[in-house]
């Protein structure tokens, strides 16, 4: 846990603009930060490396999240 950082340090500066752009066109916006961070953002969850770089999930973690993403997309698909 020595490598975890506060959410304010880990949050991409683009997230607010991404949400605003989705809202402007009526698109579903799915915030993914809560899938990684509470007060701290963890670089490893279970035995999976979370990030491939500062702001992007690793392939392994993205694969791990497929169920959560499917649930989050359900309102847009039904």
LUMLUMLUM-900756 format. One record per residue (C-alpha): residue in three letters; x, y, z. Coordinates in pm, 1 decimal. Example, Ala and Ser with C-alpha at 12.3 -4.5 7.8 and 13.67 -1.06 7.14 Angstrom:
REC  resn        c1        c2        c3
REC   ALA    1230.0    -450.0     780.0
REC   SER    1367.0    -106.0     714.0
***
This chain:
REC  resn        c1        c2        c3
REC   UNK       0.0       0.0       0.0
REC   UNK     305.0     223.4       0.3
REC   UNK     231.9     310.0    -364.9
REC   UNK    -129.0     418.2    -312.8
REC   UNK    -206.3     787.3    -357.4
REC   UNK    -488.1    1020.0    -249.9
REC   UNK    -772.2    1042.1    -500.9
REC   UNK    -693.1    1409.5    -568.6
REC   UNK    -348.4    1309.2    -697.3
REC   UNK    -471.7    1020.5    -910.3
REC   UNK    -773.3    1182.7   -1075.1
REC   UNK    -719.1    1270.7   -1440.2
REC   UNK    -765.8    1641.2   -1511.8
REC   UNK    -987.4    1539.1   -1807.0
REC   UNK   -1259.4    1359.1   -1611.0
REC   UNK   -1478.1    1663.8   -1553.4
REC   UNK   -1455.4    1761.2   -1922.1
REC   UNK   -1537.4    1404.6   -2029.1
REC   UNK   -1848.2    1401.7   -1809.2
REC   UNK   -1954.9    1745.8   -1933.0
REC   UNK   -1915.3    1634.4   -2295.1
REC   UNK   -2124.2    1322.4   -2234.0
REC   UNK   -2390.6    1525.2   -2053.9
REC   UNK   -2399.3    1780.4   -2336.8
REC   UNK   -2499.9    1516.1   -2591.0
REC   UNK   -2712.7    1305.3   -2356.7
REC   UNK   -2468.4    1013.4   -2351.6
REC   UNK   -2436.0     774.2   -2062.6
REC   UNK   -2126.5     857.4   -1858.6
REC   UNK   -1983.3     582.8   -1642.1
REC   UNK   -1742.5     705.4   -1374.8
REC   UNK   -1474.2     440.7   -1330.9
REC   UNK   -1271.6     609.1   -1057.9
REC   UNK   -1488.1     454.9    -781.5
REC   UNK   -1387.6     111.2    -914.3
REC   UNK   -1031.4     185.9    -804.8
REC   UNK   -1039.0     461.2    -543.5
REC   UNK   -1210.0     543.8    -218.6
REC   UNK    -998.7     795.9     -28.2
REC   UNK    -686.1     636.9    -174.9
REC   UNK    -622.5     493.7    -522.3
REC   UNK    -459.9     154.4    -521.3
REC   UNK    -204.9      45.3    -783.4
REC   UNK    -272.4    -323.5    -713.8
REC   UNK    -608.9    -477.5    -629.7
REC   UNK    -603.6    -843.7    -535.1
REC   UNK    -318.4    -969.7    -747.5
REC   UNK    -390.2    -744.0   -1046.8
REC   UNK    -189.1    -439.0   -1148.3
REC   UNK    -454.0    -168.6   -1195.2
REC   UNK    -281.9      83.8   -1420.2
REC   UNK     -83.2      54.0   -1741.6
REC   UNK      16.8     420.8   -1700.3
REC   UNK     -91.0     709.3   -1481.5
REC   UNK    -453.7     728.8   -1598.5
REC   UNK    -529.6     409.1   -1792.3
REC   UNK    -630.0      67.6   -1663.0
REC   UNK    -410.8    -227.6   -1746.3
REC   UNK    -551.8    -490.9   -1981.2
REC   UNK    -575.5    -736.7   -1691.6
REC   UNK    -772.9    -492.8   -1475.2
REC   UNK    -999.1    -391.2   -1764.1
REC   UNK   -1074.0    -759.2   -1821.4
REC   UNK   -1143.6    -800.2   -1449.5
REC   UNK   -1395.6    -513.0   -1471.1
REC   UNK   -1601.6    -656.8   -1759.0
REC   UNK   -1883.2    -765.6   -1526.9
REC   UNK   -1901.7    -427.0   -1354.9
REC   UNK   -1889.6    -248.1   -1688.8
REC   UNK   -2164.3    -470.0   -1827.8
REC   UNK   -2385.2    -383.8   -1531.7
REC   UNK   -2310.0     -13.2   -1568.6
REC   UNK   -2396.1     -24.7   -1941.5
REC   UNK   -2720.6    -214.5   -1885.7
REC   UNK   -2942.1     100.2   -1877.2
REC   UNK   -2810.7     208.3   -2218.2
REC   UNK   -2860.3    -136.1   -2370.6
REC   UNK   -3216.2    -204.2   -2260.4
***
